[in-house]
Amino acid sequence: MNRNSLWQQEGKVKFQIGNTFYRSQSQIGRDLGLLAAAIYKADTGKLRVLDVMTACGVRSLRYVLESQADWVWVNDANPEVNVTLSQNLASYLEPSSYQITYQDANRVFFDCYQRQDYYDLVDVDSFGSPAPHFSTSLWATKIGGLLYLTSTDGRTSSGHEPEKSLQVYGAYARWHPALHEQGLRLLLGSVLQQANNKGLSIQPIFSLFNGQVYRVMVRVLAHPSSELKHYGFLGYCHHCGHYETVSWRQLSRAVCHHHASPEPLTLSGPMWLGPLHDRPMLQRMEQLAQQWNWPERVQLLQTMQAEADLPPYFFGLGEIGRRGKMDPPPRDRLIQLLQAEGYQASPTHINAQAIKTNAAIAVCIELARQCQSATSSSS
């Protein structure tokens, strides 16, 4: 039996895939988008959504049915999905609550700009890099509104193709152990730069990596602000594993001093170095997820709140073990020891086998040895 003929279920919606595209693993990103959209609707009393790469339409349906969107513009570049998409939408929505078009995304954005038809939430669920839409998506987003971007191009942001990263993000991405967080920060840095170019700025709402897909939601702000102080470089020392943020003014002095003679830092950037998430917004999203009985999302949002303001990198437990010549330490116990020593430390949603902390990796290694000694003594 052709799986595309089967009915699918996500949230409150039953739909068919047909000849469209659907990735069930990406539901986590859709769920977080719905929570943020519902809170925006509660705050402003209205919610108009532009879903510019809709595929089967499940995202558009859920914005209306679960986030209570007043109106959704449903667009896909491929007119051949018309039958499946139209049937899915017509099963739930009144004709007055949506429109369907089949156009290139940038044509849609330009049309919005020409008619001054700005949206409360613009969702750009692109395949590959969203770079062609960094600037143009801002044309359609209301001041104070939400812009939700997607990237599936992990190879470019991971340092394997730094020249391509320079083309796509205007940033030179190098390999280091926290490369998946780097992918999120390159997205944020690029949209910040494009917003500033238009006399605007952004505030990150949340940043999500689900193991395959990078998603960032930002609020578009009216004027450039001091957020550029968070736009800089991340340095990594391959000799000792130390990370350091480097501002533009410090580029000529980018060395690691944790050695008898300073070692050069491997620099990636520029990228966003500030908070990955807006903690007050995440707290409200967590409360709403509890009301909606989404326990897995509640747990995720709690982790994201804990990591929100920590430095722009993480330490993998395997990396700590390798550099300390020992087994990887137990994550939760290491976090407890770091906090007992006065450091900030938390798990990270980006990698279950890693921690975020403001302690140096040398401190993590020393405390990991204590974990190992305690375990050996008790056995």
C-alpha positions as CSV (number, residue, x, y, z in Angstrom):
1,M,0.0,0.0,0.0
2,N,1.3,3.5,-0.9
3,R,2.0,5.3,2.4
4,N,1.1,8.6,0.8
5,S,-2.5,7.4,0.5
6,L,-2.8,6.9,4.2
7,W,-4.3,9.4,6.6
8,Q,-1.9,11.0,9.0
9,Q,-2.6,12.6,12.4
10,E,-0.8,15.5,14.1
11,G,-2.3,17.5,16.9
12,K,-5.9,18.1,16.1
13,V,-5.5,17.5,12.4
14,K,-6.0,14.5,10.2
15,F,-4.6,15.0,6.7
16,Q,-3.2,13.2,3.7
17,I,0.3,13.6,2.3
18,G,-0.5,12.6,-1.3
19,N,2.2,14.0,-3.6
20,T,3.3,16.6,-1.0
21,F,6.0,16.5,1.7
22,Y,5.7,15.8,5.4
23,R,8.4,15.1,8.0
24,S,6.9,13.7,11.2
25,Q,10.1,14.3,13.1
26,S,9.7,18.1,12.6
27,Q,6.5,18.1,14.7
28,I,8.5,19.4,17.6
29,G,9.2,22.6,15.7
30,R,5.6,23.0,14.7
31,D,4.5,22.5,18.3
32,L,6.8,25.3,19.5
33,G,5.6,27.6,16.8
34,L,2.0,27.0,17.7
35,L,2.7,27.8,21.4
36,A,4.4,31.1,20.5
37,A,1.7,32.0,18.0
38,A,-1.1,31.3,20.6
39,I,0.7,33.6,23.1
40,Y,1.0,36.3,20.5
41,K,-2.7,36.0,19.8
42,A,-3.5,36.3,23.5
43,D,-1.3,39.4,23.8
44,T,-2.5,41.2,20.7
45,G,-6.0,39.9,20.1
46,K,-5.2,38.9,16.5
47,L,-3.1,36.5,14.5
48,R,-2.5,36.6,10.7
49,V,-0.1,33.9,9.5
50,L,1.8,33.6,6.3
51,D,2.9,30.0,5.7
52,V,5.0,30.4,2.6
53,M,6.2,26.8,2.1
54,T,3.2,24.9,3.2
55,A,3.5,21.4,1.5
56,C,0.6,19.3,2.8
57,G,-0.9,22.2,4.9
58,V,-0.7,20.6,8.3
59,R,1.1,23.7,9.7
60,S,-1.5,26.1,8.4
61,L,-4.3,24.0,9.7
62,R,-2.8,23.8,13.2
63,Y,-2.2,27.5,13.3
64,V,-5.9,28.1,12.8
65,L,-7.3,25.2,14.9
66,E,-4.8,25.3,17.8
67,S,-3.3,28.8,17.9
68,Q,-6.7,30.4,16.9
69,A,-5.2,32.3,13.9
70,D,-7.8,34.6,12.3
71,W,-6.4,34.2,8.8
72,V,-3.7,32.2,7.1
73,W,-2.1,32.7,3.6
74,V,-1.2,29.2,2.5
75,N,1.5,29.2,-0.3
76,D,3.5,26.5,-2.0
77,A,5.8,26.9,-5.0
78,N,4.5,23.7,-6.5
79,P,1.0,23.9,-8.1
80,E,1.0,20.1,-8.5
81,V,0.1,19.8,-4.7
82,N,-3.2,21.6,-5.4
83,V,-5.5,18.6,-5.0
84,T,-4.1,17.3,-1.7
85,L,-3.5,20.7,-0.2
86,S,-7.0,22.0,-1.1
87,Q,-8.7,18.9,0.3
88,N,-6.8,19.0,3.5
89,L,-7.7,22.6,4.2
90,A,-11.3,22.3,3.1
91,S,-11.8,19.5,5.6
92,Y,-11.4,21.9,8.5
93,L,-11.4,25.6,7.5
94,E,-14.0,28.0,6.3
95,P,-13.2,29.5,3.0
96,S,-13.1,33.0,4.6
97,S,-10.2,32.0,6.9
98,Y,-7.5,31.3,4.3
99,Q,-6.3,31.7,0.8
100,I,-4.1,29.4,-1.3
101,T,-1.5,30.5,-3.8
102,Y,1.2,28.7,-5.8
103,Q,4.1,31.2,-6.1
104,D,7.8,31.5,-5.4
105,A,8.3,32.6,-1.8
106,N,10.1,35.8,-2.7
107,R,7.3,36.8,-5.0
108,V,4.9,36.4,-2.1
109,F,7.1,38.5,0.2
110,F,7.4,41.3,-2.4
111,D,3.7,41.3,-3.0
112,C,3.1,41.8,0.7
113,Y,5.6,44.6,0.8
114,Q,4.0,46.3,-2.3
115,R,0.6,46.2,-0.7
116,Q,1.8,46.9,2.8
117,D,0.2,43.7,3.9
118,Y,2.3,42.7,6.9
119,Y,1.8,39.5,8.9
120,D,1.9,38.7,12.6
121,L,3.8,35.4,11.9
122,V,5.8,34.5,8.9
123,D,6.8,30.9,8.7
124,V,9.6,30.0,6.3
125,D,10.0,26.2,6.4
126,S,12.6,25.9,3.7
127,F,14.6,23.0,2.5
128,G,18.4,23.5,2.6
129,S,19.5,27.0,3.6
130,P,17.0,29.9,4.2
131,A,19.6,32.4,3.0
132,P,17.6,33.5,-0.1
133,H,14.9,34.6,2.3
134,F,16.8,36.2,5.2
135,S,16.1,39.7,3.8
136,T,13.0,39.2,1.8
137,S,11.0,37.5,4.6
138,L,11.3,40.7,6.6
139,W,9.3,42.5,3.8
140,A,6.2,40.6,4.9
141,T,6.7,40.6,8.7
142,K,4.9,43.1,10.9
143,I,7.0,45.2,13.3
144,G,6.6,43.4,16.6
145,G,5.7,40.2,14.6
146,L,7.3,36.8,14.6
147,L,9.6,35.4,11.9
148,Y,10.2,31.6,12.0
149,L,13.1,30.3,9.8
150,T,14.3,26.8,9.0
151,S,17.6,25.3,7.8
152,T,18.3,21.7,6.9
153,D,21.8,22.5,5.6
154,G,23.8,21.3,8.5
155,R,26.9,20.6,6.5
156,T,27.4,24.2,5.5
157,S,27.1,25.5,9.1
158,S,29.2,22.7,10.6
159,G,32.5,23.8,9.2
160,H,32.9,21.1,6.6
161,E,32.5,23.7,3.8
162,P,33.6,27.0,5.2
163,E,33.8,28.7,1.7
164,K,30.1,27.8,1.1
165,S,29.3,29.1,4.6
166,L,30.8,32.4,3.6
167,Q,28.6,32.5,0.5
168,V,25.4,31.5,2.4
169,Y,25.8,33.3,5.7
170,G,28.5,35.8,5.1
171,A,30.4,34.0,7.9
172,Y,33.3,31.6,8.0
173,A,32.2,28.5,9.9
174,R,34.9,26.2,11.3
175,W,34.6,22.7,12.8
176,H,34.5,22.4,16.6
177,P,32.5,20.1,19.0
178,A,29.6,22.5,19.5
179,L,28.9,22.8,15.8
180,H,25.2,22.2,16.0
181,E,24.8,25.2,18.3
182,Q,26.9,27.1,15.7
183,G,24.2,26.3,13.1
184,L,21.6,28.1,15.2
185,R,23.8,31.1,15.9
186,L,24.7,31.5,12.2
187,L,21.0,31.7,11.4
188,L,20.4,34.3,14.1
189,G,23.5,36.3,13.1
190,S,22.5,36.4,9.5
191,V,18.9,37.6,10.1
192,L,20.2,40.2,12.6
193,Q,22.6,41.6,10.0
194,Q,19.8,41.7,7.3
195,A,17.4,43.3,9.8
196,N,19.9,46.0,10.7
197,N,20.5,46.6,7.0
198,K,16.8,47.6,6.8
199,G,16.9,49.8,9.9
200,L,15.4,47.0,12.0
201,S,16.6,44.6,14.7
202,I,15.5,41.2,16.1
203,Q,15.0,39.5,19.5
204,P,15.4,35.7,19.5
205,I,12.3,34.0,20.9
206,F,13.7,30.4,20.8
207,S,16.2,28.4,18.8
208,L,15.7,24.7,18.2
209,F,17.9,21.9,16.9
210,N,16.0,18.6,16.8
211,G,18.8,16.4,15.5
212,Q,18.2,17.1,11.8
213,V,16.6,20.5,11.4
214,Y,17.5,24.0,12.7
215,R,14.6,26.4,13.5
216,V,14.9,29.9,15.0
217,M,12.0,32.2,15.8
218,V,12.7,35.9,16.2
219,R,10.6,39.0,17.0
220,V,11.2,41.8,14.5
221,L,11.9,45.1,16.2
222,A,11.4,48.6,14.9
223,H,14.9,50.1,15.3
224,P,18.5,48.9,15.4
225,S,19.6,48.4,19.0
226,S,22.6,47.4,21.0
227,E,22.1,43.8,19.8
228,L,25.1,44.2,17.6
229,K,27.2,43.7,20.7
230,H,26.1,40.1,20.4
231,Y,27.4,39.8,16.8
232,G,30.9,38.5,16.8
233,F,33.2,35.4,16.6
234,L,33.6,32.2,18.5
235,G,37.1,31.0,19.1
236,Y,38.0,27.4,19.8
237,C,41.4,26.0,20.9
238,H,41.9,22.5,19.4
239,H,44.8,22.0,21.9
240,C,42.9,22.2,25.2
241,G,39.2,22.5,24.2
242,H,38.8,26.0,25.5
243,Y,36.1,28.3,24.0
244,E,36.2,32.1,24.0
245,T,34.0,34.8,22.4
246,V,35.9,37.3,20.4
247,S,34.7,40.7,19.4
248,W,35.6,42.5,16.2
249,R,38.1,44.7,18.0
250,Q,39.8,41.6,19.5
251,L,40.4,39.7,16.3
252,S,44.1,40.5,16.1
253,R,44.5,39.2,19.7
254,A,42.5,35.9,19.3
255,V,44.7,33.4,21.2
256,C,44.2,30.9,23.9
257,H,46.3,31.8,27.0
258,H,45.8,28.5,28.7
259,H,49.3,27.3,27.6
260,A,52.9,28.1,28.3
261,S,52.9,30.0,25.0
262,P,49.6,31.3,23.5
263,E,48.0,29.1,21.0
264,P,45.9,30.6,18.1
265,L,42.2,30.2,18.4
266,T,40.2,28.7,15.5
267,L,37.6,31.4,14.7
268,S,34.1,30.9,13.4
269,G,31.8,33.8,12.6
270,P,30.5,36.3,12.7
271,M,27.5,34.9,14.4
272,W,25.0,35.6,17.1
273,L,26.6,35.2,20.6
274,G,23.8,36.3,22.8
275,P,20.9,34.4,24.4
276,L,19.5,31.5,22.4
277,H,16.0,32.0,23.8
278,D,13.8,34.6,25.5
279,R,13.3,33.0,29.0
280,P,10.1,34.9,29.9
281,M,8.5,33.8,26.7
282,L,9.6,30.2,27.2
283,Q,8.1,30.3,30.7
284,R,4.7,31.3,29.2
285,M,5.1,28.7,26.5
286,E,5.7,26.1,29.2
287,Q,2.6,27.1,31.1
288,L,0.5,26.8,27.9
289,A,2.1,23.4,27.1
290,Q,1.0,22.2,30.5
291,Q,-2.5,23.4,29.8
292,W,-2.5,21.6,26.5
293,N,-1.2,18.4,28.1
294,W,2.1,18.3,26.2
295,P,4.5,16.9,28.8
296,E,7.4,16.3,26.4
297,R,7.2,19.9,25.3
298,V,7.1,21.1,28.9
299,Q,10.3,19.2,29.6
300,L,12.0,20.6,26.5
301,L,11.0,24.1,27.4
302,Q,12.4,23.7,30.9
303,T,15.7,22.7,29.5
304,M,15.7,25.6,27.0
305,Q,15.0,28.0,29.9
306,A,17.9,26.6,31.9
307,E,20.4,27.0,28.9
308,A,19.0,30.3,27.6
309,D,21.7,32.7,29.0
310,L,24.7,30.4,29.1
311,P,27.8,30.9,26.9
312,P,27.5,30.2,23.1
313,Y,28.9,26.7,23.1
314,F,28.6,23.4,25.0
315,F,31.0,20.7,26.2
316,G,30.2,17.1,25.2
317,L,30.6,14.5,27.9
318,G,32.7,12.4,25.5
319,E,35.0,15.3,24.8
320,I,35.5,15.9,28.6
321,G,36.3,12.2,29.0
322,R,38.6,12.1,26.1
323,R,40.6,15.1,27.2
324,G,40.7,13.8,30.8
325,K,41.6,10.3,29.6
326,M,38.7,8.7,31.4
327,D,35.2,7.5,30.8
328,P,32.6,10.2,30.0
329,P,31.2,11.6,33.3
330,P,27.5,11.2,34.3
331,R,25.9,14.4,33.1
332,D,23.6,15.2,36.0
333,R,26.2,14.6,38.6
334,L,28.7,16.8,36.8
335,I,26.1,19.6,36.6
336,Q,25.5,19.2,40.4
337,L,29.2,19.5,41.1
338,L,29.6,22.5,38.9
339,Q,26.7,24.3,40.6
340,A,28.1,23.4,44.0
341,E,31.3,25.2,43.0
342,G,29.3,28.3,42.1
343,Y,29.2,27.9,38.3
344,Q,26.2,28.0,36.1
345,A,25.5,24.7,34.4
346,S,22.6,22.9,32.7
347,P,21.8,20.3,30.2
348,T,21.3,21.5,26.6
349,H,18.4,20.5,24.3
350,I,20.9,20.5,21.4
351,N,22.8,17.4,22.6
352,A,21.7,15.1,25.4
353,Q,25.3,14.0,26.0
354,A,26.6,17.5,26.7
355,I,26.4,20.4,29.2
356,K,26.4,24.1,29.0
357,T,28.3,26.0,31.6
358,N,30.3,29.1,32.3
359,A,33.1,27.0,33.8
360,A,36.2,26.4,31.8
361,I,36.7,22.9,30.3
362,A,39.6,22.4,32.7
363,V,37.3,22.7,35.6
364,C,34.8,20.3,34.0
365,I,37.6,17.7,33.6
366,E,38.7,18.1,37.2
367,L,35.2,17.7,38.5
368,A,34.7,14.7,36.2
369,R,37.7,13.1,37.7
370,Q,36.0,13.5,41.1
371,C,33.0,11.8,39.7
372,Q,35.1,8.9,38.5
373,S,37.0,8.7,41.9
374,A,33.7,8.6,43.8
375,T,32.3,5.9,41.6
376,S,35.5,3.8,41.9
377,S,35.5,4.2,45.7
378,S,31.9,3.0,46.0
379,S,32.3,0.0,43.7
